[in-house]
């Protein structure tokens, strides 16, 4: 499904409760009252859609990319928080509890039922905590796995609190048709969470992998190879990535996204280039051949298959070389007639991986801290370097594939656009969204 259709489906789903409520054709209240109800409904429906966006469903991420999917997840969560913060502040008048025979549609009064209001207040506070903790996740002093577990549990409680508050305190949510819609949407959202944390691990248990080898490539980079254990392996396209879980149960949250560096033609064995950055990556040297592993993938749309361009420029920074290695190896193994040029930047010479293999290609090595005897490019991958190493024909007609630090990709993308390169010929994927 292409991204315009995904956007239309997304908008239809978040607007469905609002549209159904409007179709009831109840007498309108003041503008502030109606706006308050609308913002509350939009906040709830956006939050329910967040479950789908964060579920790693390939029918979503393959259309726009996992990085775009997660960025939308972040932006919409903050949008929902803004709507939720405004929602109670816009109500006017004095709350009054109990049923009113003359006001069956809650046109004039707002409930003061403690439990109906308490669930809303609880959801109000919990949503704020979830969003702020996600924004500040990298500065918090606990592991990613801990944060992910707490985030998932918190989201589940949030959905339940909002459902109770909407149905029992909302003017429109109490109508049977609207209530049934909210219950159905909440059920789908909670079902998504159960699929991710229960059903999917059960499916993964039927497709285990085993570590074939673990080799140090540079002082802080490793090559990890895995092979399917009792099944045919993984069908993927060059440039994609997978979530890797090594040495833990299929239900464990100890899984991390890594780009596949081997070519599809090399399957069923799959290799990854991994840099030591966090808790798991610092233990790579302790992994033994034969260790049980699980893969969740493939994900991502950093793919060059079926592209019409006659040439490809691969721009890599540091460990961003991994998916570009997969692309380069697949192009060469297929006897692809397209020309390929690689621009590969690192800080130090010792950080270059597969140097002998890449030296056989049309490769420009770039070091920001070169040794005295360095003969290649120096500095950063920026506009002037691209101008020195690429021709006008390459800017005008070739495909560009970027992976690396966010700052590098921003600089390269801006320069390519300034040189007239169409955005349709620039592919990139990011794992850091803020």
Secondary structure, DSSP 8 states (H G I E B T S, - for coil): --HHHHHHHHHHHHHHHHHHHHHT------HHHHHHHHHHHHHHHHHHHHHHHTTT-HHHHHHH-HHHHHHHHHHHHHHHHHHHHHHGGG--S----S--TT-TT-SS-----HHHHHHHHHHHHHHHHHHHHHHTGGGSSS-HHHHHHHHHHHHHHHHHHHHHHHHHH-TTTTSHHHHHHHHHHHHHHHHHHHIIIIIHHHHHHTS-EEEEEEEEEETTEEEEEEEESSS------TT-EEEEEESS-TT-S--EEEEB-S-GGGTTSEEEEEE--STTGGGGGG--TT-EEEEEEEE-----TT---SEEEEEEEGGGHHHHHHHHHHHHHTT--SEEEEEEEESSGGG--SHHHHHTSEEEEEESS--TT--SEES-S-HHHHHHH--HHHHHH-EEEEES-HHHHHHHHHHHHHTT--GGGEEE--S---
